[in-house]
Amino acid sequence: MARTSRSIRLALSMCAAALATTSCVSGHHGTASPAPVHPAHLTAPPTPTESPDTAPTPPGPSVHQVPLTSSDGIKVLASDTAVKGDATYPIPGGIKAGRTLAIAINCEGPGRLTAQVRSAGVSFPLQCEKDKVLPALNEIQMPRTKSTGSLHFTADPGVTWSFTIGWDPYPPERR
C-alpha cells in the first residue's frame, strides 16, 4: 500500500505540475490562439534628490531670483535680480527707529559686494565666488528714524547679484 500511495502522490504531483505550466486559452473552433505578448515595463529608481516618501528638494539660491519673499513674513520694500555693478535703491517710507530691516542677498562671481544703508550708517561686505551662488541674510535694527532711506550696493566688475529688503515683523531676539 505504501507503494500505491507513493505512486498516487507522484501522479498527482505530475498533474499539478502539468496544470501549472499550461495556460487557459480560448480559440475559435477549438484552436488555441497565442497568448498576447506584453513588453516588460521598467521603472527607474527614484533619483537621489527625491524619494516616494519625501518632497522634491527645492532649487538652490540663484542670482536670477529674489532671495526671499513676502511668504517669509517680511514685508518686501524693494528687490531686483541679475544686477551687475553698483546700484542704489530707495527704502519706501524711510527708516523707522527700532524696526528691523532684513537684507537678503545672493551673489555670484569673483569679487566683493558691499551693501550699505546710508541713512543708518550701516554697511557689510560679502566675498562672492566664481561659479557659486552665495546667499546672505542680515537683519539690522534701525537706530534712528529718517524720513528717507536708501540701500546702496558697490560691486566688483565680475559680481552678479540679487537682493530683497523688507521689514521683518518677527526679528530675532537681541542678546
VOVOSE-770576 format. One record per residue (C-alpha): residue in one letter; x, y, z. Coordinates in steps of 0.02 Angstrom, whole numbers, plus 50000, padded with zeros to 5 digits. Layout:
# VOVOSE-770576
AXYZ;...
# end
This chain:
# VOVOSE-770576
M500005000050000;A501475011650032;R501995009449852;T500245013549788;S500145028849898;R501825034849834;S501275031749654;I499675041549680;R500635056149758;L501865055849614;A500455055649486;L499555069949574;S501165079949580;M501435077249393;C499645082749356;A499835098149464;A501465102549377;A500665100049207;L499195111049253;A500345124449321;T501355125349160;T499885126149040;S498795141449020;C496985142948980;V496735149248805;S495165152048708;G495185149848525;H493975148848384;H493395131248343;G494505123548473;T496135130548407;A497245139148530;S497745156948496;P499425162748554;A499475171948719;P499705190648696;V501465196948718;H501685211748834;P503335221148836;A504185222349003;H503795238249097;L505345245349179;T505285259049308;A506765269649353;P507265270249536;P506985286949624;T508335299649593;P509465303949740;T508575320649768;E506855313149782;S506035297949855;P504245291949861;D504095297550043;T504845315050031;A504515330949935;P505735335849798;T507205346449852;P506905364849819;P508085373249698;G509625381649770;P509935400349777;S510055409749613;V510535427449563;H509085426349439;Q507795425349579;V507465436249731;P508195428349888;L506625429149996;T504795432949977;S503355440250074;S502845422450120;D504305423050244;G503315436050342;I504425450150282;K503545464950202;V504555467250042;L505065485150007;A506215482649857;S507035468649759;D508005465549599;T508835451149507;A510375448149399;V511145465049440;K512935469249390;G513905484149454;D513405497449581;A511595502149617;T510555512049741;Y508755507949791;P507605519149894;I506815512250052;P504985517250034;G504345526350189;G506105529550253;I506945522250407;K505975518350565;A506905518050731;G506785501450822;R506175491650670;T507215477750595;L507725479050413;A508055462150331;I509265462150185;A509405445850087;I510715444449951;N511295431049828;C512955434549743;E514005425249615;G515645428949531;P517405432749590;G517455448349696;R516665458449832;L514925465749855;T514585478649990;A512835483350049;Q512605499950139;V511065507650223;R511715525350203;S510465534650313;A510775522450457;G512665522250437;V512715503150424;S513635492550295;F514265474850271;P515385466550141;L515145449750056;Q516505439849970;C515735431549816;E516445416549723;K516595411349542;D515285398449485;K514485397649657;V512965407149720;L513195412649900;P511645417749998;A511715430050142;L510405437250259;N510755451750377;E509475459350493;I509865476550560;Q508885485450696;M508745503550641;P509495515550769;R508525531150719;T507085537450614;K507445545850447;S506115551850325;T507115544750180;G508245529950165;S509175520150033;L510135504250010;H511725506249908;F512715491949832;T514515492749773;A515055477649669;D516665472149587;P516535470249397;G516395451049396;V514995450149526;T513155447049484;W511895448549625;S510065448949676;F509265455749833;T507685458749932;I507445471050075;G505985472250193;W505405475050370;D505455459250475;P503925458450589;Y504725444250689;P506545448950712;P507705437750811;E507915442350993;R509445452751033;R510615445151162;
# end
